[in-house]
Amino acid sequence: MRPFPTLLALTAAAAFGGFVALGLYQTVEHPAQAREDAPPTSSVLPAAAGAALPSAVDGEPMPSLAPMLKRVTPAVVSVYSRQTVRVASPLGPFGQLFGIPDIPRERVQRALGSGVIIDAKRGLILTNHHVVENADGVSVTLNDGRTVEAEFLGSDPDTDVALIRIPPKDLTQIPLGDSDQLQVGDFVVAVGNPYGLGQTVTSGIVSAVGRSGIPVAGFQNFIQTDASINPGNSGGALVNLKGQLVGINTASFNPSGSMAGNIGLGFAIPIDLARNIAEQLYTNKGVVKRGTLGVTTQDVTQKLADALGMDAPRGALVTGIYPDSAAAAAGMQPGDVVLQANGQRIDNGGALHNFEGLQGVGSKVTLSLRRDGKPLTLTATLKEQLREANGADLDARLAGATFDELDEATRQQLRGMGANGGVQVSQVQPRSRAWNNGLRQGDIVFAGSGGNFSDLAGFRASLRDTPRQLVLRVLRNGEDGQLLMR
């Protein structure tokens, strides 16, 4: 196999599960040294020159968020996850020189985040996937000081939403708002547990809605706010001035890293989306089902725009339509250019894929297209996205292997390396035909004898007409190679 660029983790301050308050504690524990010419610490400092806020304006008392926050804060909790990991002996190979066996040790890693009680009767709490990812156990500290163990009900890494449950005793839930009604300029308040300091409130405005294209993995439809969101705030509440939950805080983007401080670029998952994911996790036992059009696309370049008679290189050019798909039923054709979906602007193939990923099965989507130089509107009813396939059902030469749809984080990393997606081998039975042909668990298959494909439906479609010779292009441990399936 020839070298392939290593999969790199996307760098944004989204992984707030890790406890990163070291710099803060160092500052607190090691006060600055006094200068020799500094005034005595016992001297009385002059009052600040700035004027204090008046208690009333034109006879009306100054507004305060305190009454609203008294209703909201009991519903916001701290979430602590723990994971046991095996670490090598600190002596490593040197220990063997002295006859000391290299016995791996276990260490407990802890992560910190926030959560929001959305159903007091059932004890349901919304938080972020990255807060509880791979956790062996999760505990919750309530606003009144109680700490209880939580049950993990499921999570969706592609939207960074997780659902946990605690015993429903003396809980307060937060009323849910309508995030679709948010407008730029609306005041919002973020509540969470930044840096492990305890419950903290910050305020700001909605800076943007429907935000996507930021360097955070997953399907994106974020609320952007300038309310401070720091490590530990993940999974906390973004509320409007009525005390209604409008978003789940999930990320703060800072090119200089989280320790550089807040720069007013915080992002929250709209509650309408988070609520839909939570309902699926609860009713489908941790499984989220998504709708799909069933098309392959490519970006419209300037050269393609000129050939298609378009004013600007924008949209998703349909290059293929899967049989029995929602797109086929709606009458879409190769060569169509998708410009809008449910009124949302589609600039490229990635934008259309992101839009699909946020829709449920059975959703009706109005598509604004350009076909043969003329505008066209079609309505499609999305079908369920295929999540897993048995190799034997695809081709006898793949018997013994199971193929899964890629998670969105891996898909985005592959796009960054020039691949448009693919499928992942989730398991291979030893001594099966797929095993003997060289497939292994964890392999990412992104092309075959029928050409490239971006997802499981495309992989299935490429094998519909059984190829005489089946060769798969596989990415394994950062290397790209080919396997002949016999």
N, C-alpha and C positions, 0 to 999 in steps of 0.2 A: 504494500500500500504506500502511496506517496503522501507526504505531509499535508495536512489540512489545518488551517488556522484553528487554534484552540478555542473552545466555547468560552466566552468571557462573560462574567456577570455584569449586568447593566448597573451603572453607577448613579444612583439617586438615593436620597435619604428616605427610601420607602421601607427598608427593613428595620423598623423601629422596635422590633421585639428585643433586640440586644440592648443590654444596659450600658449606656455610654456616658455616665455622669462622672467619670474619673476626673476630668479637668475641673469640673465644678467642685468636687470634694477636695481636690488639692488646693484650690483657691481658698476654700473655707478653712481648711485645716492649717494652712501656712500663710498667715496674714503677711502683708508687705512689710519689709523692714523700714523702720522710721529713719528719716534723714537726721544727721547731727544738728542741722539748723532748723528742724521742724519745731513748731510751737508745742508747749506741753499739752499732753492729751487731756489734761483736766481743764484747759481753758474753755471758756464759753464761746461757741462758734456763732457768728452773726446769722440772723435769720435770712432765708432765701429772699432774693430780690423780687421774684415773681409773685404776682397777686394770687390769692386763693380764689377758687371758684365761688361765686355767690350761691347762697342757699336758695335764692328765689330770683326770678326774672319777671318784671312787670306784675309782681304779686303772685305769680304761679310758682310752685315748688319745682326745683330742678328734677328732671326725670331720673330714675334710677333703675338699674337692671336687677336690683336685689330681690324684689318680690317675685319676679319671674324665675330667678335662679334658685330661690328656695324651693320651688316646685320641681325644677329640673335636676338639680344636683343629686338628690337621693337615687335617681335612676342611672347615674353614671358610676361605673365601678372600675377598680383596678384589676387587671388580669395578669397573673403570673404563671408562666409555663416552665416546665422543667424537662430536660432530656438527658438521659444517661449515655455517655459516649465512652468508647474505649480509647485510651491513650497509651502510647508506647512507653516503656521504661525510660527514665531520663538518662540512664547510662548507655542505652543503645548497644551497638556492637562492642563497645569497650568493656561492658560488663562481662561478656563472654571470655575476655582475656583473663579475668580473675575468677572464672568459674561461677559467675552470678547469672542465673537464667534470666532471659528477657521475658518477664511476665507482664503482659499488658495490664494496666490498671483502669479502673472506671472512675469517671469524673462526671458530676452533675452540672450541666450548663443550664443557666436560668435566663429567661427572657421576660421583659416587662412591656405591658401595653395597657390599653383601656378597653372598656366595653360599655354597652348601653342595654338596659333592661327594656325590652319591647313588649313583653307579655308577662305580667306579674303572676297571673294565675297558673301559668305553665312553667314559669321560671326561665323563660327564653332570653338569651343575651346575644346581641350582635357584636362581633368584633372583626378584626382583620385575619385573613388566612396566615399572613406572615408572622403574626403574634403567636399562634398556636401550632405552626407548622412543625411536624415530626415530634411533637411533644409526647412524653410518656405520661404526663399528668398536668392538669391545669387547676389552679385555685383562684378564687375570686375574693377580693376584699371589698365589702360594701361601704357605703358612705358613713354608716353608723359604727364602723370598726369591726364588724363581724368578718371572719375569713372562713370560707366554705369551699369544699372540693366541687369541681364542675365536671359535668359529663360532656364529652365531645360528640356532637351530633353530625357534623360534617362541615366541609369547607369547599370553596371553589377558587383554586389558585388563579384562574383566568380573570376573575373580577376582584380578587383579594377579599372575599367575604367569607366569614366563618360563623357558625351557630353553635353555641354551647348552652347547657342547661344546669341550673342549680335548684336546690329544694325551694319550692314556692312558699316561703314563710316570711310574712311581714315585708313584702317587697313593694317598691314603687315603680311603675312603668312610666315611660315618657310618651306623650301623644305624638302620633306621626303626622307630619305635614305633607304638602304636595310639592315636591322638588321641581316639577314641571312649571310651576308658577313663579319660580325664582327669576328675578331680573338683575342685571348688572346694576350695582348701586344699593341693593337691599342690604340692610344691616344684619349681621350674623354674629353668633358667639360660639367659640370652641371651648369645650369642657373635656378635660382629660387629666392624665397623671404624668406630666413631662418630667423626665430625668429622675423619676421616683420620688419627687418632692412631696407628693400628695396632690389632692384634687386642686386644679388650677383653671382659672377662667381667663380667656383672652377674647378680644372683640375686633371686628373689622367689617368689611363689606364684601359682597360678592364681586369679584374682579372679572370673572368670565364664567360662562356656562357652556356645556358641551365641549369641554376642552379635551383634545386628544393630541397625539404626536409628541408627548413628553417622554423623556428617557426612563420610563417605568414600564415594566413588562405587563402584559395583560390587555384585555379589552378596555377601552378608555372612553369615558363620557363624563369627565370630572367637573365638579364645581371648583373653580379657583377662587381663593380668598386670600386677603392680606392679614387675616387673623393669625397670630403666631401659632404654628404647629411644629412641635419639637419632638425628639425621640421620647417615646413613652405616651405620646398623644394618640398613637395609632389605635384605631378602633373606638375612639371617643366620639362624643356627640358634636355635631354642628347644628345649632338651633337658630330659629328666627326669633324675633322679638316677642312673639306670642308664646314662646317656650315649646314650639313644635319641632320635632326632629326632622331636619331636611337633608342631612348628610352624615356619613360615617368618615371621620378623618382618617386619611390613609398615607399621605406622603407630603414631604416638604422638599422641594428641589433647590439645591444649593451647589453650584459647581465647585465650591471650595470645601465641601464636606459639611456634615451636620454640626461639627464643633465650631464652625465659623459663625454660627448664630443665625437667627431668623432674618430673611431678606424679603419677606412678604410674598413668597410663592408657595402657598399651601394648597393642597388638593384633597377633596372629599368625594366619596362615592355618593351619588344622588340616592336618597332614601327610596324612591320609587324602584330603582334598580335593585338596591340591597334587599328591599322587602320581597321582591319577586324571587331572588335567589334564596333567601331564607325560607320562604314558603316551600320551594322545591326541595331544599335540603331536609326540611321537616317531613314533608309528605312522601318523598321518594327515597327516604332512608339514606340521605347523604349524596344523592345523585342529582346533577343538574342537566336538564335536557335543553338543547338549543336548536333553533330553526336554521335552515340553510336554503339558499336558492339552488345550489347545485350547478355552479358555473366555474370555469377557470377564466382568469382575466390577466391583462397586462396593462401597465401604465401607458397613457397616451403621450408619446414624445412629440417634439416639434415636427419631426419628419412625418409621423403618423397623422398629426393634426393637419398638416398641409395636404396630405393625400386624401384625408376625409373631408376636406373643405371646412375645417373648424377654425374659428378665430384665434383660439388659444389652446395650448397643450394641456387639457384638463379632462378628467373622467377616467372610468375603468372600461377598457375595451374588452368585450366578451370574446374569448378565443375558443371556448368549448362549452358545451352544455351536456350534462350527464343525463342518460336515459331515465325516464320515470321521475324526473326531478321537478321541483316547484317551477323552475325557470322554463322547462319544457312545456309544462301544463299551461303556463301563462303566455306562451307564444314567443318567448325570447329567441333570438337567433345569433349565431356567431357573426361578429361585425358590429353588433349593437354597442353603443357607447352609453354607459350609465352615468348620468350627470347629477341626479338627485334620487334619494330614497326617503319616502315620507317627508318630503320637503327639506331634508338635510343634504347639504352640498357634498358631493362625492368628487374628490380631486384626483384620486388614483385607486389602484386595485387594493391597496392596504386599507384605505378608508372604507371601501365597500365591505371588505372582510371584517373590519372592526364593527361596522353597522350590523352585519349579520350576527356576529357573536353576542350582541346585546339583545337579540330578539328571541322570543319563545316559540315553541312548536305551535303551528296553527296561526301565527301572526299574519295579518294581511299587510302587504307592503305595496305602496304605490310608487312605481318607478318612472322617472322622467328620463327618456332615452333619446338618442339621436340615431336614426337609421336611414341610410342612403341620403344623408344630408338634410333630413327633415325631422322635426320633433315628433315624438311618439310617447304616449303614456300607457303603461300596462300595470295590472294589479296581479300580484302573486301571493299565494298562500304558502308560507314556508313549511317545509317538511322537516322531520327530525334528522339531526346530524348524526351520521354513523360514528360511533365511538370505539367499537372493537370489532375485529373480524378474525374468524378462524382460518388459518392458512389453507387447510384442506378444502374449504369452500371456495377459495379463490383459484387455486391451482394445486393439483396433486403433488407437485414438486415442493410445495411449501407446507406439506402436512407436518403437524407437530409444533408449528409456530403460531403464536397469537400476536396480532398486530393492533396497536392502539393509535388513536388520533394523538398528535403532538399537543402538549400543553402550549399555551400561547407564549410563555417566556422562551421556551426552546425555539419555537417558530420564529420569533423576532430575532433571536440571535443568529439563526440560520440565514435569515434575510440579510443581516449585516455582513454575512460572509459570501453572499452571492447565490445562495440556494433559496428557492421559493417555498420551502416547506418539505413535507414528506410524512412518513409514518414511523412509529417506533416499535421494535420487537419487545413485547412485554414479557414473554416467556417462550422457552423452547424445550420441548421434552427431550431428554438425553436419548441418544441412539435413534431418534426419529429421522425421517427423510430430510427435514429442514436442518436438523443438527448435523447430519452427515454431509450436507451441502455447505456447511460452514456458518450458518446463521447462529447468532448468540444473543442472549438477553441484553437489552440496552442498545443494540444496533439501531441506527437511524437509516432507513431506506428512503432515498429521495429521487431515484430514477430507475428505470428498467428498460427492457427491450422495446416497450411501447413509448418510451420517451420520459420526460420529466413529469412529476405530479406533485401537487401541493398538499393533498390531504388523503384521508382514507377512501373517500368516494372516488377520487381521481385514481388511486391505486387500483381499486376494484374495476373501474372503467377501463384501465389500461390492460387488464387481464381478461376482459370480456371475450375478445377473440383470442383464444389460446395461442400464444406465440410458440413457434416450433422450437426456438432456442430462447430460454429465459435467463437473462443476465441482469443482476441487480447491482446498482451502485450503492455502496454502504459507507456510512461514516461511523468509525469505531475508535474510541480513545484518541480523538483528534486527527485521525488519518482517514483518507478517502481511498477506497479500493473497490474492486468488482468481484462478485461471486457468481459462478455458473451453477444454476440449479439443474440438477440431473434427475 
